[in-house]
């Protein structure tokens, strides 16, 4: 019978591929009779047998998975997997479904993901590092840094300042568009508030994470809560609102936080609020993010991290980083 023959052919192909390329494979593939992935076919053609369909998909990195229609011997290449689009995987006895073990992973330069969180959800995370995303879905991807480890991972870096030489600090200018986050590796990158607004229009992130630290001093490391108070903070730093949001109960202290700021929310300026009543323009994500007057500040422009200019110290490796998820 053709069905038995097809399964035998694929079994032979899979054993051969896994023996030859097993050390390179991200995904272990198998054929599954009675399943088909809908709405993500980008190529369809007739083949003499299932083995030919599988071989063709295997050598094309953009082929994430395949559908094979038994009666018509039609081979369909999908640009998604069962894990990336589980809601599109349906039962249909006339099909065989298989994933490509040598597919281009989501987040690679040839298969950009929607976001860092998307990469994590489909199981293609390789840990902290550089990935490619396409938030607008317009085939114009760009490289970004994803933190895949902290607090469950899936964090997209939108600001990165790392002191390389305290005696020679470079001048910097905030990025005016969200695509500027691609410059994370120059170690003096931060985006304007309007750029945050642009980014949120495409990603709809609902968490912010602020992390700064000075060698031998304190560390400020918090994320916003996923509720109304946390949403107000995200909205403020994305220029969706201009009202200074309340600090207390709007954030959670994360591992390594030793800051006075995080432990004294009621003492933040303007009656315990994020931001600054006057310095609330395009640099609101970087300067006067949070502060207790004359004592403790987050202020990238003055290189302050939970300190004040009266006890200012700067060392190689001190950093200020902001992420969204």
TIVOBA-70846 format. One record per residue (C-alpha): x, y, z; residue in one letter. Coordinates in nm, 3 decimals, padded with zeros to 5 digits. Layout:
BEGIN
<<X Y Z> 'a'>,
...
***
This chain:
BEGIN
<<00.000 00.000 00.000> 'x'>,
<<00.121 00.353 -00.078> 'x'>,
<<00.072 00.477 00.281> 'x'>,
<<00.293 00.201 00.424> 'x'>,
<<00.546 00.262 00.148> 'x'>,
<<00.550 00.635 00.224> 'x'>,
<<00.616 00.578 00.593> 'x'>,
<<00.897 00.335 00.513> 'x'>,
<<01.057 00.586 00.279> 'x'>,
<<01.052 00.861 00.538> 'x'>,
<<01.183 00.632 00.810> 'x'>,
<<01.485 00.554 00.594> 'x'>,
<<01.538 00.925 00.515> 'x'>,
<<01.510 01.027 00.878> 'x'>,
<<01.760 00.767 00.999> 'x'>,
<<02.004 00.874 00.728> 'x'>,
<<01.965 01.246 00.802> 'x'>,
<<01.992 01.210 01.177> 'x'>,
<<02.302 00.991 01.149> 'x'>,
<<02.468 01.235 00.910> 'x'>,
<<02.357 01.568 01.053> 'x'>,
<<02.235 01.481 01.402> 'x'>,
<<02.488 01.707 01.572> 'x'>,
<<02.352 02.006 01.378> 'x'>,
<<01.981 01.944 01.423> 'x'>,
<<01.780 02.175 01.646> 'x'>,
<<01.459 01.974 01.612> 'x'>,
<<01.399 01.603 01.600> 'x'>,
<<01.157 01.547 01.313> 'x'>,
<<00.894 01.281 01.261> 'x'>,
<<00.610 01.229 01.020> 'x'>,
<<00.257 01.226 01.155> 'x'>,
<<-00.027 01.080 00.955> 'x'>,
<<-00.358 01.258 00.992> 'x'>,
<<-00.224 01.606 01.064> 'x'>,
<<-00.192 01.917 00.846> 'x'>,
<<-00.078 02.274 00.917> 'x'>,
<<-00.321 02.524 00.764> 'x'>,
<<-00.275 02.880 00.635> 'x'>,
<<00.106 02.886 00.623> 'x'>,
<<00.186 02.714 00.293> 'x'>,
<<00.427 02.920 00.082> 'x'>,
<<00.510 02.661 -00.185> 'x'>,
<<00.307 02.373 -00.331> 'x'>,
<<00.402 02.121 -00.603> 'x'>,
<<00.344 01.762 -00.711> 'x'>,
<<00.599 01.492 -00.632> 'x'>,
<<00.618 01.120 -00.716> 'x'>,
<<00.642 01.020 -00.350> 'x'>,
<<00.666 01.154 00.006> 'x'>,
<<01.041 01.093 00.021> 'x'>,
<<01.099 01.350 -00.251> 'x'>,
<<00.888 01.606 -00.066> 'x'>,
<<01.078 01.550 00.256> 'x'>,
<<01.420 01.569 00.089> 'x'>,
<<01.328 01.895 -00.083> 'x'>,
<<01.209 02.051 00.243> 'x'>,
<<01.517 01.930 00.428> 'x'>,
<<01.758 02.120 00.201> 'x'>,
<<01.555 02.444 00.210> 'x'>,
<<01.611 02.623 00.545> 'x'>,
<<01.302 02.841 00.502> 'x'>,
<<01.089 02.526 00.491> 'x'>,
<<00.987 02.493 00.855> 'x'>,
<<00.757 02.195 00.802> 'x'>,
<<00.566 02.016 00.529> 'x'>,
<<00.221 01.882 00.448> 'x'>,
<<00.190 01.590 00.207> 'x'>,
<<-00.149 01.517 00.055> 'x'>,
<<-00.161 01.142 00.002> 'x'>,
<<-00.419 01.110 -00.275> 'x'>,
<<-00.279 01.383 -00.501> 'x'>,
<<00.089 01.349 -00.402> 'x'>,
<<00.101 01.722 -00.340> 'x'>,
<<00.395 01.855 -00.136> 'x'>,
<<00.335 02.174 00.061> 'x'>,
<<00.610 02.375 00.234> 'x'>,
<<00.510 02.569 00.548> 'x'>,
<<00.684 02.875 00.693> 'x'>,
<<00.569 02.782 01.045> 'x'>,
<<00.587 02.482 01.278> 'x'>,
<<00.338 02.305 01.500> 'x'>,
<<00.486 02.486 01.799> 'x'>,
<<00.485 02.834 01.646> 'x'>,
<<00.125 02.798 01.522> 'x'>,
<<-00.038 02.520 01.725> 'x'>,
<<-00.384 02.659 01.657> 'x'>,
<<-00.333 02.591 01.284> 'x'>,
<<-00.252 02.222 01.323> 'x'>,
<<-00.563 02.022 01.233> 'x'>,
<<-00.665 01.657 01.197> 'x'>,
<<-00.706 01.541 00.838> 'x'>,
<<-00.658 01.176 00.741> 'x'>,
<<-00.567 01.273 00.384> 'x'>,
<<-00.241 01.441 00.493> 'x'>,
<<00.095 01.359 00.646> 'x'>,
<<00.275 01.631 00.842> 'x'>,
<<00.648 01.656 00.922> 'x'>,
<<00.890 01.917 01.052> 'x'>,
<<01.230 01.994 00.903> 'x'>,
<<01.515 01.909 01.144> 'x'>,
<<01.751 02.145 00.957> 'x'>,
<<01.510 02.436 00.930> 'x'>,
<<01.624 02.795 00.981> 'x'>,
<<01.541 02.871 01.342> 'x'>,
<<01.310 03.158 01.432> 'x'>,
<<01.524 03.457 01.518> 'x'>,
<<01.787 03.382 01.254> 'x'>,
<<01.874 03.630 00.978> 'x'>,
<<01.680 03.424 00.721> 'x'>,
<<01.379 03.356 00.946> 'x'>,
<<01.315 03.659 01.163> 'x'>,
<<01.077 03.626 01.457> 'x'>,
<<00.809 03.866 01.575> 'x'>,
<<00.988 03.931 01.905> 'x'>,
<<01.226 03.783 02.161> 'x'>,
<<00.926 03.636 02.338> 'x'>,
<<00.816 03.470 02.013> 'x'>,
<<01.157 03.301 01.979> 'x'>,
<<01.127 03.172 02.333> 'x'>,
<<00.774 03.043 02.285> 'x'>,
<<00.857 02.839 01.974> 'x'>,
<<01.155 02.678 02.147> 'x'>,
<<01.428 02.834 01.933> 'x'>,
<<01.609 03.027 02.204> 'x'>,
<<01.984 02.968 02.217> 'x'>,
<<02.028 03.178 02.530> 'x'>,
<<02.122 03.543 02.565> 'x'>,
<<02.251 03.700 02.247> 'x'>,
<<02.181 03.843 01.904> 'x'>,
<<01.865 03.751 01.715> 'x'>,
<<01.669 03.893 01.424> 'x'>,
<<01.314 04.023 01.456> 'x'>,
<<01.054 04.173 01.223> 'x'>,
<<00.793 04.342 01.447> 'x'>,
<<00.599 04.485 01.154> 'x'>,
<<00.598 04.161 00.957> 'x'>,
<<00.706 04.345 00.641> 'x'>,
<<01.014 04.135 00.556> 'x'>,
<<01.248 04.407 00.680> 'x'>,
<<01.414 04.240 00.981> 'x'>,
<<01.695 04.378 01.195> 'x'>,
<<01.926 04.242 01.463> 'x'>,
<<01.855 04.291 01.833> 'x'>,
<<01.974 04.165 02.169> 'x'>,
<<01.746 03.927 02.358> 'x'>,
<<01.785 03.833 02.723> 'x'>,
<<01.653 03.478 02.730> 'x'>,
<<01.753 03.395 03.087> 'x'>,
<<01.643 03.665 03.332> 'x'>,
<<01.302 03.614 03.491> 'x'>,
<<01.195 03.355 03.235> 'x'>,
<<01.353 03.530 02.934> 'x'>,
<<01.197 03.686 02.626> 'x'>,
<<01.328 04.037 02.702> 'x'>,
<<01.410 04.277 02.415> 'x'>,
<<01.685 04.530 02.489> 'x'>,
<<01.589 04.893 02.415> 'x'>,
<<01.873 05.070 02.597> 'x'>,
<<02.231 04.962 02.662> 'x'>,
<<02.500 05.178 02.815> 'x'>,
<<02.822 05.016 02.935> 'x'>,
<<03.119 05.217 03.059> 'x'>,
<<03.433 05.115 02.871> 'x'>,
<<03.673 05.390 02.982> 'x'>,
<<03.563 05.616 03.271> 'x'>,
<<03.831 05.869 03.179> 'x'>,
<<03.704 05.912 02.823> 'x'>,
<<03.327 05.903 02.800> 'x'>,
<<03.185 05.936 02.446> 'x'>,
<<02.902 06.166 02.350> 'x'>,
<<02.582 05.988 02.247> 'x'>,
<<02.245 06.068 02.101> 'x'>,
<<01.925 05.875 02.163> 'x'>,
<<01.786 05.676 01.870> 'x'>,
<<01.483 05.844 01.714> 'x'>,
<<01.324 05.524 01.574> 'x'>,
<<01.275 05.185 01.734> 'x'>,
<<01.499 05.022 01.474> 'x'>,
<<01.784 05.201 01.647> 'x'>,
<<01.788 04.925 01.907> 'x'>,
<<01.990 04.736 01.647> 'x'>,
<<02.285 04.949 01.762> 'x'>,
<<02.288 04.781 02.102> 'x'>,
<<02.643 04.655 02.044> 'x'>,
<<02.799 05.003 02.042> 'x'>,
<<02.730 05.008 02.421> 'x'>,
<<02.587 05.361 02.412> 'x'>,
<<02.237 05.304 02.277> 'x'>,
<<01.901 05.420 02.403> 'x'>,
<<01.580 05.508 02.223> 'x'>,
<<01.360 05.812 02.249> 'x'>,
<<01.013 05.797 02.400> 'x'>,
<<00.848 05.828 02.058> 'x'>,
<<01.050 05.529 01.940> 'x'>,
<<00.912 05.334 02.233> 'x'>,
<<00.566 05.434 02.116> 'x'>,
<<00.643 05.306 01.767> 'x'>,
<<00.773 04.980 01.902> 'x'>,
<<00.473 04.922 02.125> 'x'>,
<<00.239 04.976 01.831> 'x'>,
<<00.389 04.664 01.672> 'x'>,
<<00.482 04.445 01.970> 'x'>,
<<00.227 04.539 02.237> 'x'>,
<<00.472 04.463 02.517> 'x'>,
<<00.333 04.499 02.869> 'x'>,
<<00.646 04.488 03.087> 'x'>,
<<00.951 04.708 03.136> 'x'>,
<<01.271 04.608 03.312> 'x'>,
<<01.530 04.854 03.441> 'x'>,
<<01.876 04.729 03.538> 'x'>,
<<02.176 04.941 03.635> 'x'>,
<<02.479 04.858 03.843> 'x'>,
<<02.806 05.014 03.955> 'x'>,
<<03.113 04.818 04.054> 'x'>,
<<03.145 04.803 04.429> 'x'>,
<<02.827 05.003 04.470> 'x'>,
<<02.457 04.921 04.445> 'x'>,
<<02.236 04.761 04.179> 'x'>,
<<01.889 04.875 04.076> 'x'>,
<<01.699 04.589 03.910> 'x'>,
<<01.319 04.592 03.883> 'x'>,
<<01.042 04.498 03.640> 'x'>,
<<00.698 04.650 03.617> 'x'>,
<<00.395 04.456 03.733> 'x'>,
<<00.139 04.312 03.492> 'x'>,
<<-00.160 04.507 03.618> 'x'>,
<<-00.303 04.855 03.604> 'x'>,
<<-00.017 05.012 03.801> 'x'>,
<<00.248 04.848 03.584> 'x'>,
<<00.058 04.938 03.268> 'x'>,
<<00.061 05.304 03.370> 'x'>,
<<00.442 05.291 03.390> 'x'>,
<<00.474 05.124 03.048> 'x'>,
<<00.229 05.375 02.898> 'x'>,
<<00.420 05.670 03.045> 'x'>,
<<00.756 05.561 02.908> 'x'>,
<<00.591 05.491 02.571> 'x'>,
<<00.435 05.843 02.564> 'x'>,
<<00.082 05.706 02.562> 'x'>,
<<00.020 05.911 02.875> 'x'>,
<<00.210 06.204 03.028> 'x'>,
<<00.080 06.173 03.383> 'x'>,
<<00.359 06.060 03.615> 'x'>,
<<00.267 05.706 03.731> 'x'>,
<<00.276 05.598 04.094> 'x'>,
<<00.583 05.399 04.196> 'x'>,
<<00.471 05.189 04.491> 'x'>,
<<00.324 04.849 04.390> 'x'>,
<<00.408 04.914 04.024> 'x'>,
<<00.726 04.707 04.017> 'x'>,
<<00.887 04.390 04.149> 'x'>,
<<01.247 04.374 04.272> 'x'>,
<<01.450 04.117 04.079> 'x'>,
<<01.752 03.908 04.165> 'x'>,
<<02.055 04.115 04.254> 'x'>,
<<01.870 04.433 04.342> 'x'>,
<<02.038 04.609 04.635> 'x'>,
<<01.914 04.960 04.567> 'x'>,
<<01.779 05.222 04.799> 'x'>,
<<01.544 05.334 04.522> 'x'>,
<<01.359 05.004 04.502> 'x'>,
<<01.325 04.981 04.879> 'x'>,
<<01.191 05.334 04.925> 'x'>,
<<00.921 05.388 04.663> 'x'>,
<<00.725 05.626 04.884> 'x'>,
<<01.024 05.862 04.889> 'x'>,
<<01.047 05.898 04.511> 'x'>,
<<01.002 06.252 04.385> 'x'>,
<<00.666 06.414 04.314> 'x'>,
<<00.496 06.221 04.591> 'x'>,
<<00.626 05.875 04.500> 'x'>,
<<00.612 05.885 04.120> 'x'>,
<<00.815 05.759 03.826> 'x'>,
<<00.978 06.021 03.605> 'x'>,
<<01.024 06.395 03.645> 'x'>,
<<00.761 06.668 03.624> 'x'>,
<<00.978 06.881 03.391> 'x'>,
<<01.222 06.638 03.227> 'x'>,
<<00.949 06.428 03.069> 'x'>,
<<01.037 06.463 02.700> 'x'>,
<<01.205 06.225 02.457> 'x'>,
<<01.469 06.111 02.709> 'x'>,
<<01.223 06.008 02.978> 'x'>,
<<01.329 05.642 02.943> 'x'>,
<<01.692 05.732 03.020> 'x'>,
<<01.706 06.036 03.248> 'x'>,
<<01.523 06.087 03.576> 'x'>,
<<01.353 05.752 03.532> 'x'>,
<<01.327 05.726 03.907> 'x'>,
<<01.486 05.934 04.182> 'x'>,
<<01.483 06.039 04.544> 'x'>,
<<01.587 06.406 04.536> 'x'>,
<<01.952 06.471 04.625> 'x'>,
<<02.008 06.107 04.722> 'x'>,
<<01.942 05.830 04.469> 'x'>,
<<01.888 05.854 04.094> 'x'>,
<<01.855 05.664 03.768> 'x'>,
<<02.002 05.918 03.527> 'x'>,
<<02.201 05.791 03.229> 'x'>,
<<02.299 06.142 03.119> 'x'>,
<<02.488 06.194 03.444> 'x'>,
<<02.587 05.826 03.486> 'x'>,
<<02.393 05.792 03.810> 'x'>,
<<02.271 05.453 03.934> 'x'>,
<<02.106 05.469 04.274> 'x'>,
<<02.354 05.743 04.371> 'x'>,
<<02.395 06.120 04.357> 'x'>,
<<02.660 06.347 04.211> 'x'>,
<<02.785 06.412 04.565> 'x'>,
<<02.914 06.054 04.592> 'x'>,
<<02.968 05.992 04.221> 'x'>,
<<03.199 05.704 04.125> 'x'>,
<<03.234 05.552 03.779> 'x'>,
<<03.420 05.233 03.685> 'x'>,
<<03.478 05.021 03.378> 'x'>,
<<03.184 04.783 03.332> 'x'>,
<<02.921 04.997 03.506> 'x'>,
<<02.598 04.968 03.307> 'x'>,
<<02.243 05.087 03.247> 'x'>,
<<02.006 04.857 03.052> 'x'>,
<<01.635 04.870 02.973> 'x'>,
<<01.425 04.585 02.832> 'x'>,
<<01.067 04.528 02.723> 'x'>,
<<00.861 04.207 02.710> 'x'>,
***
